[in-house]
Amino acid sequence: MGNKKRNWVSASDAGRASFCPHHLELKHKGSKPSASAKAARTRGDNAHDELNKAAEDKRCFVASHLYGIDHGKTVLLRRFRDRHLTEKWYGQWSIGVYYALSPALVDIARRVKVVDWVLRLTVNGIIKRISEK
């Protein structure tokens, strides 16, 4: 290979280049971004963080396994989590326990049909109670 230097481009730089075609060229030349460019980047970073947060909120392992990630029942449970459980310490604790245990529970349910059946029965009961309120 010799001593040939390779110019690697990070994924972040590639993404920025999609918004500013001259990003890599300017970076290579040592140019500094303007105040308005810095402000635009901050807005973009904040929007990106919000998007990641929204995507993260789609976690609902058991309901996604039982019904599908965007099924109405899954959405109802997710909404209940976000609007009610996150507001109380015991709800936050419950969410933490759920996220710790549910991936393994879903893995078992995929292999053992009776566990899958019990999960469906339990979650349907929870959905019925939530829907009644």
N, CA, C and O of each residue as an XYZ file, in Angstrom:
532
protein
N       0.797     -1.188      0.000
C       0.000      0.000      0.000
C       0.844      1.258      0.000
O       0.435      2.277     -0.556
N       1.982      1.204      0.597
C       2.842      2.381      0.593
C       2.399      3.402      1.618
O       1.670      3.089      2.558
N       2.850      4.626      1.422
C       2.541      5.704      2.348
C       1.428      6.619      1.836
O       1.320      7.766      2.269
N       0.625      6.131      0.941
C      -0.431      6.942      0.354
C      -1.475      7.293      1.429
O      -2.014      6.404      2.087
N      -1.753      8.580      1.599
C      -2.725      9.047      2.573
C      -4.130      8.913      1.993
O      -4.391      9.276      0.847
N      -5.028      8.377      2.827
C      -6.418      8.229      2.400
C      -7.245      9.354      2.983
O      -7.056      9.739      4.137
N      -8.150      9.875      2.197
C      -9.064     10.915      2.653
C     -10.413     10.276      2.955
O     -11.195      9.985      2.050
N     -10.671     10.064      4.241
C     -11.931      9.470      4.661
C     -12.950     10.572      4.903
O     -12.606     11.663      5.356
N     -14.189     10.279      4.600
C     -15.284     11.205      4.838
C     -16.213     10.552      5.854
O     -16.703      9.443      5.638
N     -16.453     11.252      6.967
C     -17.342     10.706      7.990
C     -18.784     10.740      7.495
O     -19.116     11.474      6.563
N     -19.625      9.949      8.123
C     -21.044      9.946      7.772
C     -21.660     11.320      8.039
O     -22.513     11.782      7.281
N     -21.222     11.968      9.121
C     -21.744     13.309      9.433
C     -21.388     14.300      8.330
O     -22.229     15.094      7.907
N     -20.138     14.252      7.865
C     -19.727     15.154      6.792
C     -20.477     14.854      5.494
O     -20.846     15.768      4.757
N     -20.697     13.578      5.224
C     -21.449     13.216      4.016
C     -22.876     13.751      4.110
O     -23.421     14.259      3.129
N     -23.476     13.635      5.290
C     -24.828     14.166      5.482
C     -24.869     15.670      5.323
O     -25.783     16.211      4.700
N     -23.878     16.348      5.888
C     -23.838     17.817      5.766
C     -23.637     18.223      4.303
O     -24.169     19.239      3.855
N     -22.876     17.430      3.573
C     -22.640     17.739      2.159
C     -23.930     17.626      1.342
O     -24.058     18.254      0.291
N     -24.878     16.830      1.825
C     -26.138     16.726      1.091
C     -26.944     18.021      1.213
O     -27.761     18.326      0.344
N     -26.717     18.789      2.292
C     -27.388     20.076      2.458
C     -26.565     21.223      1.891
O     -27.120     22.220      1.429
N     -25.245     21.085      1.924
C     -24.357     22.107      1.380
C     -23.325     21.400      0.499
O     -22.370     20.825      1.020
N     -23.498     21.431     -0.809
C     -22.599     20.708     -1.701
C     -21.133     21.106     -1.555
O     -20.248     20.343     -1.942
N     -20.867     22.269     -1.012
C     -19.490     22.740     -0.877
C     -18.890     22.460      0.499
O     -17.761     22.866      0.775
N     -19.635     21.769      1.365
C     -19.187     21.533      2.733
C     -17.792     20.899      2.793
O     -16.909     21.396      3.492
N     -17.606     19.807      2.061
C     -16.320     19.097      2.126
C     -15.180     19.946      1.578
O     -14.085     19.962      2.141
N     -15.435     20.641      0.496
C     -14.421     21.515     -0.092
C     -14.036     22.619      0.895
O     -12.851     22.881      1.105
N     -15.026     23.259      1.494
C     -14.759     24.337      2.451
C     -14.032     23.805      3.689
O     -13.122     24.453      4.206
N     -14.429     22.651      4.149
C     -13.772     22.055      5.316
C     -12.307     21.753      5.002
O     -11.414     22.019      5.807
N     -12.083     21.192      3.816
C     -10.716     20.848      3.399
C      -9.836     22.099      3.313
O      -8.648     22.045      3.632
N     -10.414     23.220      2.885
C      -9.662     24.468      2.765
C      -9.520     25.194      4.109
O      -8.807     26.194      4.199
N     -10.193     24.697      5.150
C     -10.085     25.309      6.466
C     -11.021     26.468      6.694
O     -10.841     27.223      7.649
N     -12.021     26.632      5.840
C     -12.980     27.725      6.008
C     -13.827     27.491      7.252
O     -14.124     26.353      7.615
N     -14.208     28.580      7.893
C     -15.058     28.517      9.081
C     -16.482     28.896      8.693
O     -16.683     29.779      7.859
N     -17.479     28.232      9.297
C     -18.870     28.567      8.974
C     -19.267     29.937      9.519
O     -18.763     30.381     10.551
N     -20.176     30.595      8.808
C     -20.675     31.905      9.234
C     -21.620     31.736     10.424
O     -22.005     30.618     10.768
N     -21.986     32.851     11.043
C     -22.916     32.823     12.175
C     -24.269     32.263     11.745
O     -24.888     31.498     12.485
N     -24.724     32.636     10.563
C     -26.023     32.132     10.094
C     -25.942     30.632      9.799
O     -26.907     29.903     10.026
N     -24.803     30.174      9.297
C     -24.636     28.743      9.046
C     -24.615     27.971     10.363
O     -25.179     26.881     10.457
N     -23.960     28.541     11.386
C     -23.942     27.897     12.705
C     -25.354     27.817     13.288
O     -25.738     26.802     13.870
N     -26.120     28.898     13.127
C     -27.493     28.922     13.631
C     -28.353     27.889     12.897
O     -29.161     27.193     13.513
N     -28.172     27.797     11.585
C     -28.922     26.819     10.794
C     -28.560     25.401     11.222
O     -29.428     24.532     11.304
N     -27.284     25.170     11.494
C     -26.857     23.842     11.935
C     -27.468     23.514     13.296
O     -27.893     22.381     13.524
N     -27.517     24.484     14.192
C     -28.116     24.262     15.502
C     -29.593     23.890     15.356
O     -30.079     22.967     16.009
N     -30.305     24.630     14.480
C     -31.713     24.303     14.230
C     -31.843     22.890     13.666
O     -32.722     22.132     14.076
N     -30.981     22.542     12.739
C     -31.013     21.203     12.152
C     -30.692     20.121     13.163
O     -31.332     19.069     13.178
N     -29.692     20.376     14.019
C     -29.347     19.407     15.064
C     -30.513     19.213     16.026
O     -30.804     18.089     16.434
N     -31.187     20.319     16.393
C     -32.342     20.225     17.298
C     -33.478     19.435     16.655
O     -34.112     18.606     17.307
N     -33.733     19.695     15.374
C     -34.776     18.961     14.664
C     -34.417     17.482     14.576
O     -35.285     16.619     14.705
N     -33.145     17.194     14.360
C     -32.686     15.810     14.292
C     -32.882     15.113     15.633
O     -33.303     13.957     15.682
N     -32.577     15.818     16.717
C     -32.771     15.251     18.056
C     -34.242     14.958     18.314
O     -34.579     13.929     18.898
N     -35.117     15.857     17.881
C     -36.561     15.641     18.056
C     -37.026     14.435     17.243
O     -37.849     13.648     17.711
N     -36.504     14.292     16.040
C     -36.858     13.147     15.208
C     -36.404     11.851     15.870
O     -37.149     10.872     15.903
N     -35.189     11.848     16.393
C     -34.695     10.651     17.083
C     -35.544     10.332     18.305
O     -35.820      9.166     18.587
N     -35.956     11.363     19.025
C     -36.786     11.160     20.206
C     -38.129     10.548     19.802
O     -38.628      9.643     20.470
N     -38.701     11.037     18.724
C     -39.985     10.516     18.256
C     -39.839      9.064     17.808
O     -40.707      8.238     18.090
N     -38.767      8.754     17.124
C     -38.533      7.383     16.688
C     -38.318      6.475     17.891
O     -38.775      5.333     17.907
N     -37.629      6.983     18.885
C     -37.373      6.215     20.096
C     -38.674      5.899     20.807
O     -38.807      4.823     21.390
N     -39.623      6.794     20.776
C     -40.889      6.612     21.445
C     -41.738      5.516     20.816
O     -42.760      5.129     21.384
N     -41.346      5.023     19.685
C     -42.102      3.962     19.037
C     -41.858      2.605     19.698
O     -42.484      1.609     19.335
N     -40.944      2.574     20.673
C     -40.692      1.304     21.335
C     -41.945      0.848     22.078
O     -42.454      1.555     22.948
N     -42.409     -0.278     21.746
C     -43.512     -0.920     22.443
C     -43.410     -2.385     22.029
O     -44.173     -2.873     21.195
N     -42.447     -3.066     22.636
C     -42.021     -4.380     22.167
C     -43.148     -5.399     22.100
O     -43.337     -6.047     21.070
N     -43.887     -5.544     23.174
C     -44.915     -6.577     23.232
C     -46.041     -6.274     22.242
O     -46.428     -7.141     21.459
N     -46.566     -5.049     22.276
C     -47.658     -4.701     21.361
C     -47.200     -4.765     19.911
O     -47.957     -5.201     19.043
N     -45.966     -4.336     19.634
C     -45.447     -4.420     18.264
C     -45.358     -5.874     17.819
O     -45.642     -6.195     16.665
N     -44.967     -6.744     18.730
C     -44.910     -8.180     18.424
C     -46.314     -8.726     18.161
O     -46.529     -9.471     17.204
N     -47.263     -8.351     19.014
C     -48.610     -8.913     18.912
C     -49.408     -8.363     17.729
O     -50.100     -9.113     17.040
N     -49.309     -7.044     17.495
C     -50.208     -6.411     16.534
C     -49.509     -5.733     15.363
O     -50.105     -5.580     14.297
N     -48.269     -5.330     15.542
C     -47.548     -4.568     14.524
C     -47.205     -3.197     15.071
O     -47.906     -2.684     15.943
N     -46.139     -2.600     14.574
C     -45.585     -1.373     15.145
C     -46.523     -0.173     15.039
O     -46.488      0.700     15.906
N     -47.362     -0.103     13.999
C     -48.246      1.054     13.819
C     -49.731      0.690     13.920
O     -50.590      1.469     13.507
N     -50.032     -0.487     14.465
C     -51.418     -0.912     14.635
C     -52.099      0.013     15.650
O     -51.436      0.547     16.540
N     -53.385      0.201     15.526
C     -54.141      1.073     16.418
C     -53.982      0.721     17.891
O     -53.900      1.615     18.734
N     -53.938     -0.570     18.211
C     -53.771     -0.984     19.608
C     -52.387     -0.598     20.126
O     -52.246     -0.172     21.273
N     -51.382     -0.744     19.292
C     -50.019     -0.365     19.682
C     -49.942      1.143     19.890
O     -49.332      1.612     20.851
N     -50.553      1.890     19.002
C     -50.561      3.346     19.114
C     -51.284      3.771     20.393
O     -50.826      4.681     21.085
N     -52.399      3.128     20.712
C     -53.143      3.434     21.932
C     -52.277      3.209     23.171
O     -52.260      4.045     24.074
N     -51.564      2.095     23.220
C     -50.693      1.806     24.365
C     -49.542      2.804     24.456
O     -49.185      3.250     25.547
N     -48.974      3.147     23.325
C     -47.884      4.124     23.289
C     -48.370      5.486     23.789
O     -47.680      6.157     24.557
N     -49.553      5.879     23.349
C     -50.132      7.152     23.770
C     -50.394      7.144     25.280
O     -50.143      8.146     25.950
N     -50.889      6.040     25.819
C     -51.126      5.914     27.257
C     -49.808      6.046     28.020
O     -49.741      6.718     29.050
N     -48.772      5.405     27.510
C     -47.452      5.514     28.138
C     -46.994      6.973     28.170
O     -46.571      7.480     29.209
N     -47.086      7.637     27.019
C     -46.571      9.001     26.898
C     -47.393     10.029     27.669
O     -46.837     10.993     28.195
N     -48.700      9.838     27.743
C     -49.567     10.840     28.369
C     -49.826     10.596     29.850
O     -50.161     11.529     30.581
N     -49.675      9.354     30.300
C     -50.034      9.050     31.678
C     -48.881      8.461     32.493
O     -48.578      8.941     33.585
N     -48.248      7.431     31.963
C     -47.207      6.757     32.749
C     -45.975      7.613     32.974
O     -45.377      7.560     34.048
N     -45.588      8.394     31.988
C     -44.358      9.191     32.125
C     -44.495     10.325     33.132
O     -43.494     10.905     33.553
N     -45.732     10.645     33.523
C     -45.958     11.766     34.440
C     -45.747     11.408     35.908
O     -45.593     12.308     36.734
N     -45.737     10.135     36.253
C     -45.629      9.693     37.641
C     -44.366      8.866     37.825
O     -43.910      8.198     36.897
N     -43.801      8.915     39.033
C     -42.567      8.165     39.303
C     -42.791      6.670     39.130
O     -41.930      5.972     38.595
N     -43.943      6.171     39.577
C     -44.216      4.737     39.463
C     -44.443      4.333     38.004
O     -44.147      3.205     37.611
N     -44.970      5.264     37.210
C     -45.115      4.993     35.780
C     -43.768      4.921     35.091
O     -43.539      4.053     34.249
N     -42.872      5.833     35.450
C     -41.514      5.817     34.890
C     -40.792      4.545     35.316
O     -40.074      3.937     34.522
N     -40.984      4.147     36.563
C     -40.369      2.909     37.051
C     -40.911      1.711     36.262
O     -40.155      0.830     35.854
N     -42.236      1.695     36.055
C     -42.866      0.605     35.302
C     -42.333      0.533     33.875
O     -42.077     -0.552     33.353
N     -42.171      1.684     33.257
C     -41.631      1.730     31.896
C     -40.221      1.152     31.875
O     -39.883      0.377     30.979
N     -39.393      1.521     32.853
C     -38.030      0.991     32.926
C     -38.005     -0.516     33.076
O     -37.222     -1.194     32.410
N     -38.855     -1.046     33.944
C     -38.930     -2.498     34.136
C     -39.416     -3.162     32.851
O     -38.883     -4.189     32.430
N     -40.431     -2.566     32.238
C     -40.975     -3.096     30.988
C     -39.892     -3.187     29.907
O     -39.754     -4.217     29.248
N     -39.125     -2.103     29.730
C     -38.088     -2.102     28.700
C     -36.964     -3.081     29.026
O     -36.310     -3.595     28.118
N     -36.737     -3.341     30.297
C     -35.703     -4.299     30.680
C     -36.151     -5.738     30.405
O     -35.336     -6.573     30.012
N     -37.428     -6.031     30.606
C     -37.914     -7.413     30.515
C     -38.572     -7.782     29.192
O     -38.489     -8.931     28.758
N     -39.224     -6.821     28.551
C     -40.055     -7.165     27.396
C     -39.311     -7.740     26.187
O     -39.873     -8.604     25.513
N     -38.079     -7.314     25.869
C     -37.427     -7.963     24.720
C     -37.244     -9.472     24.923
O     -37.437    -10.252     23.991
N     -36.875     -9.876     26.128
C     -36.714    -11.310     26.402
C     -38.071    -12.010     26.377
O     -38.186    -13.132     25.885
N     -39.095    -11.347     26.908
C     -40.438    -11.919     26.923
C     -40.955    -12.136     25.501
O     -41.554    -13.171     25.209
N     -40.729    -11.178     24.632
C     -41.143    -11.317     23.236
C     -40.376    -12.451     22.562
O     -40.945    -13.212     21.779
N     -39.090    -12.562     22.867
C     -38.281    -13.653     22.305
C     -38.856    -15.007     22.715
O     -38.942    -15.919     21.893
N     -39.245    -15.139     23.972
C     -39.849    -16.393     24.450
C     -41.199    -16.604     23.776
O     -41.508    -17.713     23.340
N     -42.004    -15.546     23.687
C     -43.339    -15.655     23.088
C     -43.276    -16.095     21.626
O     -44.184    -16.771     21.142
N     -42.217    -15.719     20.929
C     -42.072    -16.145     19.532
C     -41.844    -17.651     19.413
O     -42.152    -18.261     18.389
N     -41.298    -18.237     20.480
C     -40.988    -19.670     20.446
C     -42.017    -20.527     21.172
O     -42.177    -21.705     20.853
N     -42.716    -19.947     22.144
C     -43.651    -20.711     22.970
C     -45.043    -20.093     22.801
O     -45.319    -19.003     23.304
N     -45.897    -20.800     22.095
C     -47.204    -20.256     21.724
C     -48.079    -19.937     22.930
O     -48.855    -18.983     22.883
N     -47.976    -20.709     24.009
C     -48.811    -20.426     25.176
C     -48.417    -19.090     25.816
O     -49.285    -18.381     26.327
N     -47.148    -18.736     25.800
C     -46.700    -17.437     26.311
C     -47.251    -16.330     25.422
O     -47.689    -15.291     25.916
N     -47.229    -16.552     24.128
C     -47.787    -15.591     23.187
C     -49.280    -15.383     23.459
O     -49.766    -14.252     23.448
N     -49.994    -16.469     23.701
C     -51.424    -16.417     23.983
C     -51.705    -15.650     25.275
O     -52.617    -14.824     25.319
N     -50.919    -15.920     26.338
C     -51.089    -15.233     27.618
C     -50.791    -13.739     27.457
O     -51.504    -12.901     28.009
N     -49.750    -13.409     26.710
C     -49.425    -12.005     26.456
C     -50.582    -11.295     25.753
O     -50.975    -10.194     26.139
N     -51.111    -11.928     24.735
C     -52.211    -11.322     23.962
C     -53.432    -11.111     24.860
O     -54.071    -10.061     24.804
N     -53.750    -12.096     25.675
C     -54.886    -11.997     26.593
C     -54.667    -10.859     27.590
O     -55.580    -10.075     27.848
N     -53.468    -10.768     28.146
C     -53.134     -9.727     29.122
C     -53.186     -8.339     28.488
O     -53.797     -7.422     29.037
N     -52.546     -8.190     27.341
C     -52.493     -6.880     26.682
C     -53.884     -6.456     26.216
O     -54.225     -5.276     26.292
N     -54.685     -7.395     25.740
C     -56.054     -7.048     25.347
C     -56.856     -6.560     26.556
O     -57.676     -5.651     26.431
N     -56.623     -7.157     27.717
C     -57.285     -6.694     28.940
C     -56.860     -5.286     29.315
O     -57.690     -4.470     29.719
N     -55.565     -4.996     29.183
C     -55.054     -3.654     29.465
C     -55.657     -2.644     28.498
O     -56.069     -1.555     28.899
N     -55.705     -3.009     27.235
C     -56.282     -2.118     26.212
C     -57.757     -1.848     26.510
O     -58.224     -0.721     26.346
N     -58.483     -2.861     26.941
C     -59.897     -2.685     27.265
C     -60.048     -1.676     28.417
O     -60.915     -0.805     28.365
N     -59.213     -1.793     29.447
C     -59.283     -0.876     30.595
C     -58.930      0.561     30.183
O     -59.568      1.522     30.614
N     -57.895      0.680     29.338
C     -57.494      2.011     28.867
C     -58.600      2.628     28.026
O     -58.889      3.818     28.152
N     -59.213      1.833     27.179
C     -60.261      2.329     26.280
C     -61.505      2.768     27.046
O     -62.224      3.662     26.600
N     -61.761      2.149     28.187
C     -62.932      2.498     28.987
C     -62.785      3.834     29.687
O     -63.786      4.460     30.035
N     -61.561      4.281     29.899
C     -61.324      5.545     30.625
C     -61.510      6.740     29.731
O     -61.351      7.876     30.178
